[in-house]
Amino acid sequence: MNEFFEMPSAIQHSYGGLIALHMEEALVPVLAGLLLALPIGLLCVRFDRLYAPVLWTSTVLYAIPSIAFFVVLIDYTGLSLPTVMIPLCLYSLVVLVPAVVDGVRSVPEETNAAASAMGIGLARRYFQVQLPIAVPAIVAGLRVAVASSISLVSVGALIGNQGAFGNLLTYAQLYGRPRLAVTAVVTLAVLAVVIDALLVLLRRVLTPWQPPSGRAAGRTAGRSGATDAAARLPEGTS
């Protein structure tokens, strides 16, 4: 088993350190993208004509290969973590901006009207009324952005050992140790699943008023149906 978790000296990180580095490179850009998407989304909702050009720009940025981004950024940020993180941040906008806009637009007009009637200003209404209701849509966008970012970090191996588990894939081939490639692939899959589950849990914590989904909803509906059926049985029927 040690062969799966014993890192080559060129990696300069233990297995746990490599996980921490990969999570830093994957999650920090998505968080930065969310902080950018929140005000951009507000502007797009407030000024509807902005949404199309903003969406077009983010889509064009997403279409640019990461290697091309690296080549442009190396002259300014060198072979460093920001060279990997900046493209990932920009890539996340193509998912997060529509998620924010769609979530805010889903807020009922009656809710917005009631907030306005109470004298709640635009900024306060956005953060205290609209965003809490938009949480499910935003978290759905975050789940996609995080999964994409976790996989794209590996491309950073092309610019001087900045790819975390992507470096491990490179050294697995270089040193002829395929077990390291298995370690990298399995670990990335597990990390993606764990982070996705945490985001689902976060959504449930932030939106306790949301009905249960999936199997839980099915079980709830089944119990409700059984209760209703029992209530309709004639007296004395078992």
C-alpha positions in Angstrom: 0.0 0.0 0.0 2.9 2.4 0.6 3.6 2.5 -3.1 0.3 4.2 -3.6 1.0 7.0 -1.1 4.8 7.3 -1.1 5.4 10.6 -3.1 8.5 11.1 -5.3 10.9 13.6 -3.8 10.4 15.9 -6.8 6.8 16.4 -5.7 8.0 18.2 -2.5 4.7 17.4 -0.7 3.4 14.5 1.3 0.1 12.9 0.3 -1.8 15.0 2.8 0.1 18.1 1.7 -0.8 17.4 -1.9 -4.5 17.2 -1.0 -4.3 20.5 0.8 -2.5 22.1 -2.2 -5.0 20.8 -4.7 -7.9 22.0 -2.6 -6.4 25.4 -2.3 -5.8 25.7 -6.1 -9.3 24.4 -6.8 -11.5 26.1 -4.2 -9.9 29.6 -3.9 -10.6 30.4 -7.6 -14.2 29.3 -7.3 -14.7 31.4 -4.1 -13.2 34.4 -5.9 -15.4 33.7 -8.9 -18.5 33.7 -6.6 -17.4 37.0 -5.1 -17.3 38.4 -8.6 -20.5 36.7 -9.7 -22.6 38.2 -6.9 -22.3 41.9 -7.9 -22.2 41.0 -11.6 -25.4 39.0 -11.2 -27.0 42.0 -9.4 -26.1 44.3 -12.3 -27.5 41.8 -14.8 -30.8 41.5 -13.0 -31.0 45.3 -12.5 -30.0 46.1 -16.1 -31.3 43.3 -18.2 -29.4 44.4 -21.3 -26.1 43.6 -19.6 -26.8 39.9 -19.2 -26.3 38.9 -22.8 -22.9 40.6 -23.3 -21.7 39.4 -19.8 -22.7 35.8 -20.6 -21.1 36.0 -24.0 -17.8 37.4 -22.5 -17.7 34.7 -19.9 -18.4 32.0 -22.5 -15.6 33.3 -24.7 -13.2 33.3 -21.8 -14.2 29.7 -21.0 -13.5 28.7 -24.6 -9.9 29.9 -24.3 -7.6 26.9 -23.6 -5.9 27.0 -20.2 -2.5 26.7 -21.8 -3.1 29.9 -23.7 -4.0 31.6 -20.4 -0.8 30.3 -18.8 1.4 31.6 -21.6 -0.1 35.1 -21.3 0.0 35.2 -17.5 3.5 33.7 -17.1 5.1 37.1 -18.1 3.2 38.8 -15.2 2.8 36.1 -12.4 5.6 33.7 -13.3 5.5 30.0 -12.6 3.3 30.4 -9.5 -0.1 29.5 -8.1 -1.8 32.7 -9.3 -1.0 31.6 -12.9 -3.2 28.5 -12.4 -5.9 30.2 -10.2 -6.7 33.2 -12.4 -7.9 31.2 -15.4 -9.9 28.9 -13.0 -11.6 31.9 -11.5 -12.5 33.3 -14.9 -13.8 29.8 -16.0 -16.1 29.6 -13.0 -17.9 32.8 -14.0 -19.6 31.0 -17.0 -21.4 28.8 -14.5 -21.8 31.1 -11.5 -23.1 34.3 -13.2 -26.1 32.5 -14.7 -26.7 30.6 -11.4 -26.9 33.9 -9.5 -29.1 35.6 -12.2 -31.5 32.7 -12.5 -31.7 32.4 -8.7 -32.4 36.0 -8.2 -35.0 36.1 -11.0 -36.8 33.2 -9.4 -37.7 35.3 -6.4 -41.5 36.0 -6.5 -42.5 39.5 -7.4 -44.7 39.6 -4.4 -41.6 39.1 -2.2 -39.8 41.9 -3.9 -42.8 44.2 -3.7 -43.3 43.4 0.0 -39.6 44.2 0.7 -39.9 47.5 -1.2 -43.1 48.4 0.7 -41.1 47.9 4.0 -38.6 50.4 2.8 -35.8 47.9 2.2 -33.2 49.4 -0.2 -31.9 47.6 -3.3 -28.6 46.4 -1.8 -30.1 45.3 1.4 -33.0 43.5 -0.4 -30.4 41.7 -2.6 -28.4 40.3 0.3 -31.2 39.8 2.9 -34.1 38.8 0.7 -33.1 37.7 -2.8 -29.9 35.8 -2.2 -31.3 33.6 0.6 -34.1 32.5 -1.8 -31.5 32.1 -4.6 -29.3 29.8 -2.5 -30.4 26.5 -4.2 -29.6 27.8 -7.7 -26.3 29.3 -6.6 -25.2 26.1 -4.8 -26.1 24.1 -7.9 -23.8 26.4 -9.9 -21.1 26.0 -7.3 -21.3 22.2 -7.5 -20.6 22.3 -11.2 -17.8 25.0 -10.9 -16.0 23.1 -8.1 -16.1 19.8 -9.9 -14.7 21.4 -13.0 -12.0 23.3 -11.0 -10.8 20.2 -9.2 -10.2 18.5 -12.5 -8.7 21.5 -14.3 -6.1 22.1 -11.6 -4.1 19.2 -12.9 -3.3 21.1 -16.1 -1.1 23.3 -13.9 1.5 20.5 -14.1 2.5 22.0 -17.4 3.9 25.2 -15.7 6.4 24.1 -13.2 4.9 21.7 -10.7 1.8 23.8 -10.0 -0.7 21.0 -10.8 -0.9 19.3 -7.5 -2.2 15.8 -8.3 -1.5 16.6 -12.0 2.1 16.5 -11.1 1.6 13.0 -9.7 0.3 11.9 -13.0 3.3 13.3 -14.7 5.8 11.6 -12.3 3.9 8.3 -12.5 4.8 8.2 -16.2 8.3 9.6 -15.7 9.3 7.1 -13.0 7.3 4.2 -14.4 5.0 4.0 -11.3 1.5 3.5 -12.5 0.2 3.1 -8.9 0.8 6.9 -8.5 -1.5 7.5 -11.4 -4.2 5.3 -9.8 -3.7 7.3 -6.5 -4.1 10.6 -8.3 -7.2 9.6 -10.2 -9.0 7.9 -7.3 -8.1 10.8 -4.9 -9.5 13.4 -7.3 -12.7 11.4 -7.7 -13.1 11.1 -4.0 -12.4 14.8 -3.4 -14.9 15.8 -6.0 -17.6 13.6 -4.4 -16.8 14.7 -0.8 -16.9 18.5 -1.7 -20.1 18.0 -3.7 -21.7 16.3 -0.7 -20.6 19.1 1.6 -22.2 21.6 -0.8 -25.4 19.7 -0.7 -25.3 19.7 3.1 -24.6 23.5 3.0 -27.6 24.1 0.8 -29.8 22.1 3.3 -28.4 24.1 6.2 -29.0 27.4 4.5 -32.4 26.5 3.2 -34.2 24.5 5.9 -37.6 25.5 4.4 -36.8 23.6 1.2 -38.7 20.2 0.9 -36.6 17.0 1.0 -35.5 15.7 -2.3 -34.7 12.4 -3.9 -35.3 9.2 -1.9 -36.1 11.2 1.2 -39.0 12.9 -0.6 -40.1 9.5 -1.9 -40.1 8.0 1.5 -42.0 11.0 2.9 -44.6 10.9 0.2 -44.9 7.1 0.7 -45.5 7.6 4.4 -48.0 10.4 3.8 -49.9 8.2 1.2 -50.0 5.3 3.6 -51.4 7.5 6.4 -54.0 9.0 4.1 -55.1 5.5 2.9 -55.3 4.3 6.5 -57.5 7.2 7.5 -59.9 6.4 4.7 -60.4 2.8 5.8 -63.8 2.0 7.3 -64.0 1.5 11.0 -63.2 -2.1 12.0 -61.1 -2.8 8.9 -57.6 -4.1 9.6 
